[in-house]
């Protein structure tokens, strides 16, 4: 995957997360600034997505830790580099733990 394709995948993923949060009837806010998506939970904690272009990874920072995801062309999904968990599964866990909200992420 070249840099342009990587950036497009990140942009598409962040837009999909924003759409899911927009459609939810919650008090979760978000700010997308320069490719960094900051989600602000009702309890004021934050979940932060950042693109890491040099290593072609999407990083997620949450209370439970920092996670790095590689894009798998074979499965058309973001896969955590430490254990192979999908971004969808990790996001569901993170939002349940941190925001007390349950979302179904199909990114």
Residue frames as a rotation matrix with the C-alpha (Angstrom) as fourth column:
UNK 1
0.589 0.808 0.000 0.00
0.808 -0.589 0.000 0.00
0.000 0.000 -1.000 0.00
UNK 2
-0.358 -0.729 0.583 1.44
0.676 -0.633 -0.377 3.35
0.645 0.259 0.719 -0.94
UNK 3
-0.901 -0.103 -0.422 1.23
0.400 -0.576 -0.713 6.49
-0.170 -0.811 0.560 1.19
UNK 4
-0.748 0.661 -0.063 -1.75
-0.620 -0.661 0.423 7.91
0.238 0.355 0.904 -0.68
UNK 5
-0.102 0.706 -0.701 -3.74
-0.079 0.697 0.713 4.68
0.992 0.128 -0.015 -0.28
UNK 6
-0.514 -0.162 -0.842 -2.81
0.776 0.330 -0.537 4.52
0.365 -0.930 -0.044 3.40
UNK 7
-0.981 0.113 -0.158 -3.95
-0.028 -0.888 -0.459 8.10
-0.192 -0.446 0.874 4.01
UNK 8
-0.460 0.862 -0.213 -7.23
-0.645 -0.160 0.747 7.41
0.610 0.481 0.630 2.22
UNK 9
-0.135 0.377 -0.916 -7.86
0.404 0.865 0.297 4.31
0.905 -0.330 -0.269 4.38
UNK 10
-0.754 -0.167 -0.635 -7.23
0.656 -0.237 -0.717 6.34
-0.031 -0.957 0.289 7.55
UNK 11
-0.895 0.442 -0.052 -9.49
-0.445 -0.893 0.063 9.16
-0.018 0.080 0.997 6.35
UNK 12
-0.251 0.830 -0.498 -12.25
-0.374 0.391 0.841 6.68
0.893 0.397 0.213 5.47
UNK 13
-0.297 0.076 -0.952 -11.91
0.698 0.698 -0.162 4.99
0.652 -0.712 -0.261 8.88
UNK 14
-0.902 -0.084 -0.423 -12.03
0.375 -0.639 -0.672 8.24
-0.213 -0.765 0.608 10.84
UNK 15
-0.706 0.702 -0.090 -15.04
-0.646 -0.587 0.489 9.42
0.290 0.403 0.868 8.83
UNK 16
-0.149 0.649 -0.746 -16.83
0.042 0.758 0.651 6.12
0.988 0.066 -0.140 9.57
UNK 17
-0.556 -0.088 -0.827 -16.12
0.807 0.182 -0.562 6.52
0.200 -0.979 -0.030 13.32
UNK 18
-0.966 0.197 -0.166 -17.47
-0.148 -0.952 -0.269 10.08
-0.211 -0.235 0.949 13.18
UNK 19
-0.473 0.831 -0.293 -20.61
-0.548 -0.017 0.837 8.90
0.690 0.556 0.463 11.37
UNK 20
-0.202 0.366 -0.908 -21.27
0.543 0.814 0.207 6.21
0.815 -0.452 -0.363 13.99
UNK 21
-0.709 -0.126 -0.693 -20.85
0.686 -0.349 -0.638 8.73
-0.161 -0.929 0.334 16.81
UNK 22
-0.913 0.402 -0.064 -23.03
-0.403 -0.870 0.283 11.30
0.058 0.284 0.957 14.99
UNK 23
-0.306 0.835 -0.457 -25.82
-0.301 0.370 0.879 8.77
0.903 0.407 0.138 14.59
UNK 24
-0.425 0.099 -0.900 -25.72
0.743 0.606 -0.284 7.75
0.517 -0.789 -0.331 18.25
UNK 25
0.488 0.629 0.605 -27.91
0.027 -0.704 0.710 9.51
0.872 -0.330 -0.361 20.76
UNK 26
0.370 -0.482 -0.794 -25.13
0.925 0.270 0.267 10.22
0.086 -0.834 0.546 23.24
UNK 27
0.976 -0.109 -0.190 -23.22
-0.057 -0.963 0.262 13.15
-0.211 -0.245 -0.946 24.70
UNK 28
0.170 -0.948 0.268 -19.98
0.675 0.311 0.669 12.05
-0.717 0.067 0.693 23.07
UNK 29
0.853 0.001 -0.521 -18.25
-0.298 -0.820 -0.489 14.84
-0.428 0.572 -0.700 21.17
UNK 30
0.323 -0.813 0.484 -15.34
0.794 0.512 0.329 14.68
-0.515 0.278 0.811 18.76
UNK 31
0.647 -0.281 -0.708 -12.88
-0.457 -0.887 -0.065 16.96
-0.610 0.366 -0.703 17.04
UNK 32
0.552 -0.526 0.647 -11.00
0.778 0.604 -0.173 16.06
-0.300 0.599 0.743 13.86
UNK 33
0.863 -0.338 -0.376 -8.01
-0.350 -0.936 0.037 18.33
-0.365 0.100 -0.926 13.47
UNK 34
0.151 -0.880 -0.451 -5.21
-0.989 -0.136 -0.065 17.64
-0.004 0.456 -0.890 11.05
UNK 35
0.038 -0.091 -0.995 -5.90
-0.433 0.896 -0.098 13.92
0.901 0.435 -0.005 10.84
UNK 36
-0.955 -0.236 -0.180 -6.12
0.070 0.410 -0.909 13.51
0.289 -0.881 -0.375 14.62
UNK 37
0.005 1.000 0.025 -9.57
-0.118 -0.024 0.993 12.46
0.993 -0.008 0.118 15.82
UNK 38
-0.964 -0.245 0.100 -10.17
-0.104 0.004 -0.995 13.22
0.244 -0.969 -0.029 19.49
UNK 39
-0.032 0.965 -0.262 -13.31
0.236 0.262 0.936 11.71
0.971 -0.031 -0.236 20.99
UNK 40
-0.827 -0.170 0.536 -14.45
-0.414 -0.462 -0.784 13.37
0.381 -0.870 0.312 24.20
UNK 41
-0.474 0.634 -0.611 -16.60
0.598 0.741 0.305 11.15
0.646 -0.221 -0.730 26.37
UNK 42
0.490 0.776 0.398 -19.32
0.145 -0.522 0.840 12.45
0.860 -0.355 -0.368 28.69
UNK 43
0.845 -0.223 -0.487 -16.98
0.520 0.123 0.845 11.82
-0.128 -0.967 0.220 31.65
UNK 44
0.839 -0.470 -0.276 -14.41
-0.501 -0.864 -0.054 14.10
-0.213 0.184 -0.960 29.92
UNK 45
0.029 -0.829 0.558 -11.98
0.030 0.559 0.829 11.25
-0.999 -0.008 0.041 29.19
UNK 46
0.333 0.007 -0.943 -10.61
-0.855 -0.418 -0.305 11.08
-0.397 0.908 -0.133 25.68
UNK 47
0.370 -0.248 0.895 -10.04
0.449 0.891 0.061 8.47
-0.813 0.380 0.441 23.00
UNK 48
0.353 -0.356 -0.865 -7.54
-0.610 -0.789 0.076 9.65
-0.710 0.501 -0.495 20.40
UNK 49
0.680 -0.127 0.722 -6.84
0.574 0.705 -0.416 8.34
-0.457 0.697 0.552 16.90
UNK 50
0.358 -0.597 -0.718 -3.67
-0.582 -0.744 0.329 9.38
-0.730 0.300 -0.614 15.10
UNK 51
0.991 -0.130 -0.014 -2.21
0.058 0.533 -0.844 8.42
0.118 0.836 0.536 11.75
UNK 52
0.321 -0.946 0.048 1.42
-0.264 -0.041 0.964 7.36
-0.910 -0.322 -0.262 11.73
UNK 53
0.875 0.142 -0.463 2.34
-0.465 -0.022 -0.885 7.71
-0.136 0.990 0.047 8.08
UNK 54
-0.024 -0.968 -0.249 6.04
-0.993 0.052 -0.107 6.72
0.116 0.245 -0.962 8.33
UNK 55
-0.858 -0.287 0.427 5.11
-0.388 0.906 -0.171 3.27
-0.338 -0.312 -0.888 9.70
UNK 56
-0.570 0.722 -0.393 1.69
-0.468 0.108 0.877 3.13
0.675 0.684 0.276 7.97
UNK 57
-0.666 0.375 -0.645 -0.21
0.687 0.646 -0.333 2.55
0.292 -0.664 -0.688 11.20
UNK 58
0.109 0.744 0.659 -3.32
-0.183 -0.637 0.749 3.91
0.977 -0.202 0.067 12.84
UNK 59
-0.815 -0.439 -0.378 -2.73
0.305 0.229 -0.924 4.51
0.492 -0.869 -0.053 16.55
UNK 60
0.327 0.934 0.143 -5.40
0.091 -0.181 0.979 4.56
0.941 -0.307 -0.144 19.22
UNK 61
-0.841 -0.539 0.050 -4.86
0.037 -0.149 -0.988 6.04
0.540 -0.829 0.145 22.68
UNK 62
0.324 0.945 0.046 -7.33
-0.135 -0.002 0.991 5.24
0.936 -0.327 0.127 25.44
UNK 63
0.448 -0.109 0.888 -7.34
-0.888 -0.171 0.427 4.83
0.105 -0.979 -0.174 29.22
UNK 64
0.883 -0.009 0.469 -6.60
-0.135 0.952 0.273 1.14
-0.450 -0.305 0.840 28.78
UNK 65
0.048 -0.962 0.268 -3.47
0.404 0.265 0.876 1.82
-0.914 0.066 0.401 26.73
UNK 66
0.057 -0.142 -0.988 -2.01
-0.801 -0.598 0.040 2.71
-0.597 0.789 -0.148 23.39
UNK 67
0.253 0.152 0.956 -2.69
0.280 0.934 -0.222 0.42
-0.926 0.324 0.193 20.46
UNK 68
-0.432 -0.488 -0.759 -1.15
-0.650 -0.414 0.637 0.24
-0.625 0.768 -0.138 16.99
UNK 69
0.413 0.681 0.605 -3.05
0.077 0.636 -0.768 -1.06
-0.908 0.364 0.210 13.96
UNK 70
-0.795 -0.578 -0.185 -1.79
-0.216 -0.016 0.976 -2.16
-0.567 0.816 -0.112 10.55
UNK 71
0.199 0.874 -0.444 -4.12
-0.847 -0.074 -0.526 -2.28
-0.492 0.481 0.726 7.58
UNK 72
-0.548 -0.294 0.783 -4.60
0.038 0.927 0.374 -5.76
-0.836 0.234 -0.497 6.16
UNK 73
-0.505 0.324 -0.800 -5.46
-0.857 -0.297 0.421 -5.75
-0.101 0.898 0.428 2.47
UNK 74
-0.897 0.099 -0.431 -6.30
-0.031 0.958 0.286 -9.46
0.441 0.270 -0.856 2.72
UNK 75
-0.506 0.724 -0.468 -9.05
0.860 0.386 -0.333 -8.95
-0.061 -0.571 -0.819 5.32
UNK 76
-0.250 0.354 0.901 -9.84
0.371 -0.825 0.426 -5.32
0.894 0.441 0.075 4.41
UNK 77
0.848 0.519 -0.103 -9.52
0.270 -0.258 0.927 -4.33
0.455 -0.815 -0.359 8.07
UNK 78
0.142 -0.765 0.629 -7.26
-0.704 -0.524 -0.479 -2.74
0.696 -0.374 -0.612 10.65
UNK 79
0.677 -0.019 -0.736 -5.44
0.326 0.904 0.277 -5.34
0.659 -0.427 0.618 12.76
UNK 80
0.842 -0.391 0.372 -3.72
-0.532 -0.493 0.688 -4.66
-0.086 -0.778 -0.623 16.10
UNK 81
0.290 -0.825 -0.485 -0.04
-0.602 0.236 -0.763 -5.45
0.744 0.513 -0.428 15.72
UNK 82
-0.444 -0.537 0.717 0.34
-0.893 0.208 -0.398 -6.98
0.065 -0.818 -0.572 19.18
UNK 83
-0.636 0.240 0.733 -2.31
-0.246 0.838 -0.488 -9.70
-0.732 -0.490 -0.474 19.02
UNK 84
-0.963 0.210 0.171 -4.25
0.240 0.365 0.899 -9.58
0.126 0.907 -0.402 15.74
UNK 85
-0.239 0.919 -0.313 -7.45
0.694 -0.063 -0.717 -8.11
-0.679 -0.389 -0.623 17.24
UNK 86
-0.192 0.250 0.949 -9.51
0.872 -0.400 0.282 -6.05
0.450 0.882 -0.141 14.82
UNK 87
-0.954 -0.104 0.281 -10.03
0.019 -0.957 -0.290 -2.33
0.299 -0.271 0.915 15.26
UNK 88
-0.119 0.990 0.079 -13.78
-0.362 -0.117 0.925 -2.98
0.924 0.082 0.373 15.35
UNK 89
0.404 0.255 -0.879 -13.46
0.568 0.683 0.459 -5.28
0.717 -0.685 0.131 18.36
UNK 90
-0.541 -0.691 -0.480 -10.99
0.820 -0.304 -0.486 -3.03
0.190 -0.656 0.731 20.19
UNK 91
-0.813 0.277 0.512 -13.17
-0.203 -0.959 0.197 0.05
0.546 0.057 0.836 19.66
UNK 92
0.242 0.946 -0.217 -16.22
-0.087 0.244 0.966 -1.75
0.966 -0.215 0.141 21.03
UNK 93
0.230 -0.247 -0.941 -14.26
0.882 0.461 0.095 -2.68
0.410 -0.852 0.324 24.15
UNK 94
-0.775 -0.631 -0.034 -12.68
0.596 -0.713 -0.370 0.76
0.209 -0.306 0.929 24.59
UNK 95
-0.573 0.614 0.543 -15.96
-0.333 -0.780 0.530 2.64
0.749 0.123 0.651 24.24
UNK 96
0.455 0.724 -0.518 -17.74
0.210 0.478 0.853 0.26
0.865 -0.497 0.065 26.64
UNK 97
0.048 -0.545 -0.837 -14.97
0.972 0.217 -0.086 0.59
0.228 -0.810 0.540 29.25
UNK 98
-0.790 -0.597 -0.141 -14.25
0.613 -0.774 -0.155 4.27
-0.016 -0.209 0.978 28.90
UNK 99
-0.849 0.484 0.213 -17.48
-0.364 -0.827 0.427 5.90
0.383 0.285 0.879 27.79
UNK 100
-0.702 0.619 0.351 -19.99
-0.070 0.431 -0.900 3.44
-0.708 -0.657 -0.259 29.19
UNK 101
0.224 0.733 -0.642 -21.53
-0.806 -0.231 -0.545 3.28
-0.548 0.639 0.539 25.72
UNK 102
-0.186 -0.240 0.953 -21.98
0.258 0.924 0.283 0.29
-0.948 0.298 -0.110 23.47
UNK 103
0.254 0.154 -0.955 -21.37
-0.823 -0.483 -0.297 0.75
-0.507 0.862 0.004 19.78
UNK 104
0.530 -0.135 0.837 -21.15
0.445 0.885 -0.139 -1.68
-0.722 0.446 0.529 16.91
UNK 105
0.148 -0.586 -0.797 -18.17
-0.655 -0.662 0.364 -0.66
-0.741 0.468 -0.482 14.83
UNK 106
0.472 -0.027 0.881 -18.19
0.603 0.739 -0.300 -2.09
-0.643 0.673 0.365 11.32
UNK 107
0.418 -0.404 -0.813 -15.40
-0.448 -0.871 0.203 -0.10
-0.790 0.279 -0.545 9.73
